[in-house]
Amino acid sequence: MKKGALRKDLSLAEIVALGIGTMIGGTVFSSLGIAVFSLGRLSLLSIILNSLIAILIGYNYAKLSARYPSCGASYSFIAKAFPKNVLLKLITGYVALFAYASAISFYALVFAHYIHVLLGISVRIFSIITIAITLIVVSVIVNMMGVKKTGILESLLSYFKLSVLIIVILIGLLLLHGSLSIKVHDDAPITITTIIKGMLYGSTLTFLGFEGFETIANASEESRERHYVSKAIYLSLITVSCIYVLTALLILFAINSNMNKLSCVHVETLLSNVALMAFGSIGKELISLCALVATISALNGSLYAVSRLVYAMSKDDILPDYLGRLNKHDVPYRSIMLTGIISCLLIVFNQKVAQLSEITSLAFLLIFMITSFANLKVYRETSSRMILCLLGIFFPLILILSTISTTPSTLIPFVLWTLLLTTIGLIIFVINRCSSSFLNHTRVIR
């Protein structure tokens, strides 16, 4: 096996597909339903807020990708902005690794839940874990077959689910149209504080659905043209924002027209029950099938992105050289396998979809904040506007604080996993450096 260069095989359509594929995954089919069911019309404001925040952060990623194209994305941007700060590079790399591994686990679990809905079988922990881990293993195998095959598969999956969602949403809105009279809570007064808290909670719950621009940035070394990355970031964010707003409207109309039918369902698969109300059993089956395709697509895109992150870290000697080795298809196969193992471990320890979504969002928000700070550091080199860099730091910080205050239970597993991975990474880094120094010293003596 070799350690060479990645192939520049990805077209603009394929890079956009990677972004959309990663964004329209478990969030639209699971977390969005949880947010709408809990918050009602405030969920719409949460999505709009998330769209604005994502575009601000996407701006920083677009500028950094144009100036420093690298498959390491956020990690590489930090390395360029703070070349001497090894600890910051370590923390960024391992938080990003955890974020993607957690996202992969989340998508696999949502896939497992929708398999149960499609087959009409009762949910069991063992079957959920088995199906989720099987999906990760299959995705690992596909990703090791080459970036072109990954890109083609991602394009087919992404544009299929996008087409199905648009058709279901538009027809569903026509069938279930009505007024948005549903309140935040049946007996809770609506105040400014309630609105702000509700918006922020909804934002943290669903922000995972906007993190695809990180995946797009990971594709910058395999893009045929450098400017494709910036275009893909904005195209995918605008498309996904529209889909999320329309989906939330559809769920709101469904809840408003018949609350009793939807009050006892599994909230993780609420959208399939909305489709059942609008189209009958064929609608439920279609949405369930679309959810399966979407989660496969999102998981595939996330696995692609994190394997490139690990590859970049190995090239920078933060991780051992052997993790950056490429197979005959010019993909970092050992990085892909490592990510798959970590994701499977996360599933074994946590099968709660909502909590996993919040933990993943928390990890990505921290990465986005640090990356925006990196762009602020080099804003003259990237030709960026300082105010947009500052906003890219401020809004993720607000959502992080909101997540911690609203659901403090998400902080403990996030901190523990991050500390564990970073500590292991620091030990590996020290051993790697000592081994390199020893080998160099041996060569000098000879």
Beta strands, then each sheet from edge to edge (+ up, - down):
end
